[in-house]
Amino acid sequence: MNQDMIAALRELEREKGIAFETILEGLEEAMASAYKSWWKQQHPDLDEETFGVRAKIDPESGDLRVWIQELERIEHEDEEGEITVETKVLTEQEVPVTDEFKGRIGAQTAKQVIFQKLRDAEREMTYEEFAGREGDVVTGIVQQSERRYTLLDLGKVEALLPQAEQVPSEPYRNGERLKGYITEVRKGSKGPQIVVSRTHPGLLKKLFELEVPEIAEGIVEIRAVAREPGHRSKIAVSSNEPAVDPVGACVGPKGSRVRNVVTELRGEKIDVVPWSADPATFVANALQPAKVREARVDPETQTALVIVPDYQLSLAIGREGQNARLAARLTGWRIDIKSETQFADEQRGGPRAAAGQVAAGAEPLPSSAPLAAEDPTAAPAGDAPDGGAGSGAGSAPPAEGAATKAEDESAATTAEGESAATADEDEAAASTDDPAEETVVVEEAAEEKAGA
């Protein structure tokens, strides 16, 4: 060891960020171990358990000093019968370091120790760098993609993207850049292991923090996130300043901000809704883009009854119940969705029509409108309309009911002459086009059925 070696270690400290003291301590341990082996070769009659070696390197000059220690092994037995061995230093004597040891043996030992300490120190620094970053988003390059996992190169370390944290609809190609949400950092035999996710709701939240300066500054706050990875997500946002629109801030000019997030999530649809301290208002906002006529909440049972227009029923429920399911997760309330017709029938004491009912975290529900056959007052199956987005309780639409009544009147007066039949057909066409008249015709038909 000399001053040139000390200067090289100082340079490593500046370039690699490894503490000089750490490398020096490793060198001292390695030199002591190497000198012990060399001393044993010079004195074969010595017992390795009865002597030890302590080495010290001067941090300024690089001079190496060595001490031979006389050791004593002391055994202790605890209450459970386990024996522990303690080594005690009796004496130590400094010995000169020969040129033979300083040459080939010392150089080879120093080289191995320096490389090993470099690897260990880099692993430790990498672990400390990422240990406190759980919950952050990192960008990596896809290095290897297999069925069970995908590896991302983060520069100093590789991140593991397990199959359970992958979005099934996302293909991962070698060489492309990919963002991941750090869920776990743990120490491994070959360095720190970083586990990232593409399905975690925190990924969506962090992406909006990166895109929206108002969120990073604390002006806009993300209150809740509900996500079905690869399909659709909902976030509820609020503003701490009345002059700032939280939804507009997240959407951005011409939708630029939310579009960047959608692009990063490979086309996943995102609904940004305003958060409200009023549960009824929050539940109604969570069902967007559907328009809600009224929302009633019961805090005791944590349920919400939502009434929507007939033509908005299927939109409020969503495909396979997706919209209602995400709204329930976002709000934490059990949501019961009914159309205006269904709610009106229940208020009049009529038959209970089917409705969309979703609880927070529930499985997908089929988006189904009630069948006409379930309602005894409904039209026959042959006259029932096709169930669409606006089909409510299952009764025939007013326009079709008016047309049927007018056609019956036209058929009844056919024997009176062609002029009377023509007049009745004109009345039928007029009643179908006029909403006010068709409502009267349906109400009369309902009263006749009720009287019967």
C-alpha positions in Angstrom: 0.0 0.0 0.0 1.2 3.5 -0.8 0.0 7.0 -1.5 -0.9 6.1 -5.1 -3.4 3.5 -3.8 -4.9 6.0 -1.4 -5.3 8.5 -4.2 -7.0 5.8 -6.3 -9.4 5.1 -3.5 -10.3 8.8 -3.1 -11.0 8.9 -6.8 -13.4 5.9 -6.5 -15.1 7.7 -3.7 -15.8 10.7 -6.0 -16.8 8.7 -9.1 -18.8 5.9 -7.5 -20.1 7.6 -4.4 -18.6 4.9 -2.2 -17.3 6.2 1.2 -13.5 6.0 1.4 -13.7 4.6 5.0 -15.9 1.7 3.7 -13.2 0.6 1.2 -10.5 1.1 3.7 -12.2 -1.1 6.3 -12.7 -3.8 3.7 -9.1 -3.7 2.7 -8.0 -4.0 6.4 -10.2 -7.0 6.9 -9.0 -8.6 3.7 -5.3 -7.9 4.5 -5.7 -9.4 7.9 -7.3 -12.6 6.5 -4.6 -12.9 3.8 -1.8 -12.3 6.3 -3.3 -15.0 8.6 -3.1 -17.6 5.8 0.4 -16.5 4.9 1.5 -16.6 8.6 0.0 -20.1 8.9 2.1 -21.3 5.9 5.2 -19.9 7.6 4.3 -21.5 11.0 2.5 -24.8 10.2 2.5 -25.8 13.9 0.1 -23.0 14.9 -3.6 -23.7 15.5 -5.8 -21.4 13.6 -8.2 -21.1 16.5 -5.6 -19.9 18.9 -4.2 -16.9 16.9 -5.7 -14.0 14.9 -4.4 -11.1 12.8 -5.4 -7.4 13.0 -4.4 -5.1 10.1 -4.4 -1.3 10.0 -3.9 1.0 7.0 -2.9 4.6 7.4 -5.4 6.7 5.6 -2.8 9.3 4.7 0.3 7.4 3.7 -1.2 4.0 3.0 1.3 2.2 5.2 0.2 -1.3 6.3 0.7 -2.5 9.9 -0.1 -6.0 11.2 -0.5 -7.4 14.7 -0.5 -11.1 15.7 -3.1 -11.8 18.4 -3.3 -14.7 20.9 -6.9 -15.8 21.3 -8.8 -17.7 23.9 -12.1 -19.5 23.1 -14.7 -19.4 25.9 -17.9 -21.5 25.7 -21.1 -20.4 27.4 -24.2 -22.5 27.9 -27.5 -20.7 28.3 -30.7 -21.9 30.1 -32.0 -23.7 27.0 -28.8 -25.7 26.7 -27.5 -23.9 23.6 -23.7 -23.4 23.6 -22.2 -20.2 22.3 -18.5 -19.6 21.7 -16.8 -16.3 22.5 -13.3 -15.4 21.4 -11.2 -13.2 23.7 -7.9 -11.5 22.8 -5.3 -12.2 25.4 -2.3 -10.5 23.8 -1.2 -9.0 20.5 2.2 -8.2 19.1 3.0 -6.1 16.0 5.1 -7.9 13.4 6.8 -6.4 10.3 5.2 -6.8 6.9 7.6 -8.5 4.5 8.1 -7.5 1.0 7.0 -10.9 -0.1 3.6 -10.3 1.3 3.4 -6.8 0.0 4.0 -7.9 -3.5 1.9 -10.5 -5.2 -0.3 -11.6 -2.3 -1.1 -8.1 -1.2 -1.9 -6.8 -4.7 -4.1 -9.7 -5.5 -6.0 -9.4 -2.2 -6.4 -5.7 -2.6 -7.8 -6.1 -6.1 -10.4 -8.7 -5.0 -11.5 -6.7 -2.0 -11.9 -3.5 -4.0 -14.0 -5.1 -6.6 -16.1 -6.9 -4.0 -16.6 -3.8 -2.0 -17.6 -1.8 -5.1 -20.3 -4.3 -5.8 -21.5 -4.5 -2.3 -21.5 -0.7 -1.9 -23.3 -0.2 -5.1 -26.0 -2.7 -4.1 -26.4 -1.1 -0.8 -26.6 2.4 -2.3 -29.2 1.2 -4.8 -31.3 -0.4 -2.1 -31.2 2.8 0.0 -32.1 4.8 -3.1 -35.2 2.8 -3.8 -36.1 1.7 -0.2 -37.9 4.9 0.5 -39.5 5.2 -3.0 -42.3 2.7 -2.5 -45.4 4.4 -4.1 -43.3 6.3 -6.7 -43.5 5.9 -10.5 -40.3 4.8 -12.4 -39.6 4.6 -16.1 -37.7 1.6 -17.4 -36.8 -0.1 -20.7 -38.3 -3.6 -21.3 -35.4 -6.0 -21.3 -37.0 -9.4 -21.1 -40.7 -10.3 -21.4 -41.9 -13.8 -20.5 -45.2 -15.3 -19.5 -44.5 -15.2 -15.8 -42.7 -11.8 -15.5 -41.2 -8.9 -17.4 -37.9 -7.2 -16.5 -37.4 -3.4 -16.7 -34.0 -1.9 -16.9 -33.9 1.2 -14.5 -30.3 2.0 -15.1 -28.6 0.8 -11.9 -30.9 -2.0 -11.2 -33.6 -4.1 -12.8 -37.3 -4.0 -11.8 -39.6 -7.1 -11.8 -43.1 -6.8 -13.3 -44.9 -10.0 -12.2 -47.7 -11.5 -14.2 -50.2 -10.6 -11.5 -49.3 -6.9 -11.8 -49.6 -6.8 -15.6 -52.5 -5.6 -17.6 -53.6 -8.6 -19.8 -54.5 -6.3 -22.8 -51.0 -4.7 -22.8 -48.2 -6.1 -25.0 -44.7 -5.5 -23.7 -42.0 -5.3 -26.4 -38.3 -5.4 -25.9 -36.7 -2.0 -26.0 -39.8 0.1 -25.4 -40.1 2.5 -22.4 -42.6 1.7 -19.7 -43.7 3.3 -16.5 -44.3 1.2 -13.4 -45.6 1.8 -9.8 -43.1 0.6 -7.2 -45.0 -1.7 -4.8 -42.1 -3.4 -2.9 -38.3 -3.1 -2.5 -36.5 -5.9 -0.8 -32.9 -7.1 -0.4 -31.7 -10.1 -2.4 -28.5 -12.1 -2.7 -27.7 -10.4 -6.0 -28.8 -6.9 -5.0 -32.1 -5.2 -4.3 -35.2 -6.5 -5.9 -37.8 -3.9 -7.0 -41.3 -5.0 -7.8 -43.4 -2.7 -10.0 -47.1 -2.8 -11.0 -49.1 -1.6 -14.0 -52.5 -2.4 -12.4 -52.2 -0.5 -9.0 -54.6 2.4 -8.6 -51.7 4.5 -7.4 -50.2 4.4 -10.9 -53.1 6.4 -12.2 -52.9 8.9 -9.3 -49.1 9.4 -9.8 -49.5 9.9 -13.6 -52.0 12.7 -12.9 -49.6 14.2 -10.4 -46.9 14.3 -13.1 -49.2 15.8 -15.8 -51.2 18.3 -13.6 -49.1 21.0 -11.9 -52.1 22.0 -9.7 -52.0 18.5 -8.1 -48.3 18.7 -7.4 -48.7 22.1 -5.9 -51.6 21.0 -3.7 -54.3 23.2 -5.3 -56.2 20.2 -6.7 -56.5 17.1 -4.7 -57.3 13.5 -5.8 -59.8 12.2 -3.2 -60.6 8.7 -4.6 -59.5 6.4 -7.3 -61.3 3.3 -8.8 -59.8 1.4 -11.5 -60.4 -1.7 -13.7 -57.0 -1.9 -15.4 -57.0 -1.8 -19.2 -60.7 -0.9 -19.4 -61.9 2.1 -17.4 -61.1 4.2 -14.4 -62.7 6.9 -12.3 -61.0 9.6 -10.2 -62.7 12.1 -7.9 -61.0 15.4 -7.5 -61.6 18.5 -5.4 -60.1 22.0 -5.4 -58.6 23.9 -2.4 -59.2 27.2 -4.2 -62.7 28.2 -5.3 -61.3 29.9 -8.4 -59.8 26.6 -9.8 -62.0 24.1 -11.5 -60.6 20.7 -10.4 -62.1 18.7 -13.3 -60.9 21.3 -15.9 -57.4 21.3 -14.4 -57.1 17.5 -14.8 -58.6 17.4 -18.3 -56.4 20.3 -19.5 -56.6 22.4 -22.6 -58.6 20.5 -25.2 -58.1 17.4 -23.1 -54.3 17.3 -23.5 -53.5 16.4 -19.9 -55.9 13.5 -19.5 -55.0 12.4 -23.1 -51.4 11.9 -22.0 -52.4 9.7 -19.1 -54.7 7.7 -21.4 -51.8 7.2 -23.8 -49.5 6.0 -21.1 -52.2 3.5 -19.9 -52.6 2.2 -23.5 -56.0 3.6 -24.2 -57.7 3.0 -20.8 -60.7 5.3 -20.5 -60.7 7.7 -17.6 -63.7 9.6 -16.0 -62.7 12.7 -14.0 -65.6 13.6 -11.7 -65.9 16.3 -9.0 -65.7 15.2 -5.4 -68.4 16.4 -2.9 -68.7 16.2 0.9 -72.4 15.5 0.4 -72.8 11.7 -0.2 -75.8 12.1 -2.5 -74.1 14.6 -4.7 -70.9 12.5 -4.8 -72.8 9.4 -5.8 -74.6 11.3 -8.5 -71.3 12.6 -9.8 -69.6 9.2 -9.7 -72.2 7.8 -12.2 -71.1 10.2 -14.9 -71.4 10.3 -17.9 -74.9 9.2 -17.0 -77.3 12.0 -15.9 -78.9 11.4 -12.5 -82.4 12.8 -11.8 -82.2 12.2 -8.0 -80.0 10.4 -5.4 -81.1 9.3 -2.0 -78.7 8.0 0.6 -79.1 6.0 3.8 -76.1 6.4 6.0 -77.1 3.6 8.4 -77.0 0.9 5.7 -74.5 2.8 3.5 -76.7 2.4 0.5 -77.8 4.9 -2.1 -80.9 4.9 -4.3 -80.3 6.6 -7.6 -83.1 7.5 -10.0 -82.2 8.2 -13.7 -84.3 8.9 -16.8 -85.4 5.9 -18.6 -83.1 6.5 -21.6 -80.1 6.8 -19.2 -80.6 3.5 -17.3 -78.3 1.4 -19.4 -75.7 4.2 -19.5 -75.7 4.5 -15.7 -75.3 0.7 -15.3 -72.7 0.5 -18.0 -71.5 -2.5 -20.0 -71.7 -5.6 -17.7 -72.3 -3.2 -14.8 -68.9 -1.5 -15.2 -70.0 2.1 -14.6 -72.1 1.3 -11.6 -69.4 -0.9 -10.2 -66.7 1.7 -10.5 -69.0 4.3 -9.0 -69.6 2.0 -6.0 -65.8 1.5 -5.5 -65.2 5.2 -5.9 -67.7 6.3 -3.3 -67.7 3.3 -1.0 -71.6 3.2 -1.1 -73.9 0.4 -2.2 -75.7 1.9 -5.2 -79.2 0.9 -6.4 -80.1 2.3 -9.8 -83.7 2.6 -11.0 -85.3 4.3 -13.9 -88.0 6.9 -13.4 -90.6 4.4 -14.7 -89.5 1.7 -12.3 -89.5 4.1 -9.4 -93.0 5.5 -10.3 -94.4 1.9 -10.5 -93.0 1.1 -7.0 -94.5 4.3 -5.6 -97.9 3.4 -7.0 -97.6 0.0 -5.4 -97.3 -1.8 -8.7 -95.0 -4.7 -9.5 -91.4 -4.2 -8.6 -89.3 -3.8 -11.7 -85.7 -4.9 -12.0 -83.0 -2.4 -11.3 -79.3 -2.1 -11.4 -77.9 -2.7 -7.9 -74.2 -2.6 -7.3 -72.2 -2.7 -4.1 -68.6 -1.5 -3.6 -66.2 -4.2 -4.8 -69.1 -6.4 -6.2 -68.8 -8.7 -9.2 -70.0 -7.5 -12.6 -73.8 -7.4 -13.0 -75.7 -8.0 -16.3 -77.1 -4.7 -17.7 -80.6 -5.9 -18.3 -83.9 -4.2 -18.7 -87.0 -6.0 -17.2 -89.0 -8.2 -19.5 -92.5 -7.1 -20.5 -93.9 -10.5 -19.4 -93.0 -9.7 -15.8 -95.5 -6.9 -15.7 -99.2 -8.2 -15.9 -100.3 -4.7 -17.1 -97.7 -4.7 -20.0 -98.5 -5.2 -23.6 -98.4 -8.7 -25.1 -95.0 -10.1 -26.1 -95.8 -9.6 -29.8 -96.4 -5.9 -29.2 -93.6 -5.2 -26.8 -90.8 -3.0 -28.0 -87.1 -4.0 -28.2 -85.4 -3.4 -24.9 -82.8 -0.6 -25.4 -81.1 2.1 -23.4 -84.4 3.8 -22.8 -86.6 0.8 -22.0 -87.8 1.2 -18.4 -90.5 -0.9 -16.7 -91.3 -2.9 -19.8 -94.6 -1.2 -20.9 -95.0 -0.3 -24.6 -93.9 3.3 -25.5 -96.7 5.9 -25.7 -96.2 6.5 -29.4 -96.6 2.8 -30.3 -99.6 2.5 -28.0 -101.3 5.5 -29.6 -100.6 4.1 -33.1 -102.1 0.7 -32.1 -105.2 2.3 -30.7 -105.6 4.5 -33.8 -105.2 1.5 -36.1 -107.9 -0.3 -34.1 -110.2 2.6 -34.5 -109.4 2.8 -38.2 -110.2 -0.9 -38.6 -113.5 -0.6 -36.8 -114.7 2.2 -39.1 -113.7 0.5 -42.4 -117.3 -0.6 -43.1 -118.5 3.0 -43.0 -116.7 4.0 -46.1 -113.3 4.8 -47.5 -113.6 8.5 -46.5 -114.0 7.6 -42.8 -111.1 5.1 -42.9 -108.9 7.7 -44.5 -109.8 10.2 -41.7 -109.1 7.7 -39.0 -105.7 6.9 -40.5 -104.8 10.6 -40.6 -105.8 10.8 -36.9 -103.6 7.8 -36.2 -100.6 9.5 -37.8 -101.2 12.8 -36.0 -101.5 11.0 -32.6 -98.2 9.2 -33.1 -96.4 12.5 -33.9 -98.0 14.6 -31.2 -96.5 13.8 -27.7 -99.3 15.5 -25.9 -102.0 13.5 -27.6 -100.2 10.2 -27.2 -99.9 10.7 -23.5 -103.7 11.1 -23.3 -104.2 8.0 -25.3 -101.9 5.9 -23.1 -103.5 7.2 -19.9 -107.0 6.3 -21.3 -105.8 2.8 -22.2 -104.3 2.4 -18.7 -107.6 3.5 -17.1 -109.6 1.1 -19.3 -107.3 -1.8 -18.2 -107.5 -0.8 -14.6 -111.3 -0.7 -14.8 -111.4 -4.1 -16.4 
